[in-house]
Structures are given as C-alpha cells and as structure tokens.
Amino acid sequence: EMHRSSSDTIQSVVLVSKAIDDMAISTVRQEQQIGLAVETIQRLTDLVKHVSDGAEIIAVSSRQVVETAKLGEEATDRMALEIDEIFSSSTDLRLLIHELTDASDEINQIAALIRGLAEHATLLALNASIEAARAGDAGKGFNVVANETGILAVQSGDAAKGIKRLTDHMITRTKESIAMIELGIIQAATGK
C-alpha cells in the first residue's frame, strides 16, 4: 500500500512537472506575441509618418494599417486566450499540488507509525533476548530470532526516517511550487 502510494506520488510529481513545462512554453509564446505587438506598433508609427507624404501613399498606408490592426487584434485575442489558459492550468496545477502535499502528509503519518512499530519491535526483541538468556541453552535459538528481530526493527526505523526526510523535502518543494503558481495566477488574472 505504501509502495503504491509512493508510486502515485511520483506519478503526480511527473504530472506537475509536465504542467510546469507547459506553462513555461505558454509564457514563451506570450513573450513572442508581445514582441509581435511591439513590432506592429512600430510599423504603425512608420505608416503614420508616411501618410503625410502624399495622397497616394495615404491610400496604400491605410490598407496596411487596416491589415496590421487586424493582425494586432488577432495577436491580442490569442494572447488573451493564452492568459486564460495559463490562469486555468495554474489553478488546476495548484489544486493538484495541494493534493500531493496532503498525500505527503499521509506518507509521513505512515512513516511515523512504522517508526513506532520499529521501536516497539526493538523492545520486544530486547525482552525476548532477556527471556532467552534466562532459559539458558534451551533459549539459544530463541535468542537468535530475538537478535534478528531487533536488527529488522532498527532497519525499519531507519527506513521510516528516510521516508520522512524525503517527504519533508517533497513538501518543502511543493510549497515553493505553489507559491510560484499562485504568483502566476495573480499575474494571469491581472493580465486579463
């Protein structure tokens, strides 16, 4: 069950990573479209300057202005759609990361339970060793089992500590991701 939960967590982290990559690609597209808009504005400025040069140039320039304005409007519409998409995907991603944080908390609770069981098994192994010593030669076999149980208890406790350390790191990184996503949501909402 814990292995499956870890696999699910890893798969969720992969999905989060892909979503962050998708957001980065969308941001690059926005940057390109803003560059296009700046270029369009510069072209419009040049066209206005030429309009004053003559009536024939005005007619040609007017058509170019209309076409450029359509391109600018289309670029603005595309940018607005992409901002909406970023906003939506950021919101979905934030929810997914909150779910991962909750799953990490559950894993930490399970790791704590394992640590508690390991501590209890260590005490049982110690008590079994004492009882085996009291039994003398008849308890030697039981003493071997008690020692092995103690070793397994220590290993289980160490593994639980390792799980806790990893999930704590995951939670920290997840919280950092949430902060970045929430900033993106605010920026996307402002850009609407």
Secondary structure as GFF3:
##gff-version 3
##sequence-region A 1 192
A	DSSP	alpha_helix	2	51	.	.	.	ID=ss1
A	DSSP	alpha_helix	55	135	.	.	.	ID=ss2
A	DSSP	three_ten_helix	136	139	.	.	.	ID=ss3
A	DSSP	alpha_helix	140	191	.	.	.	ID=ss4
###
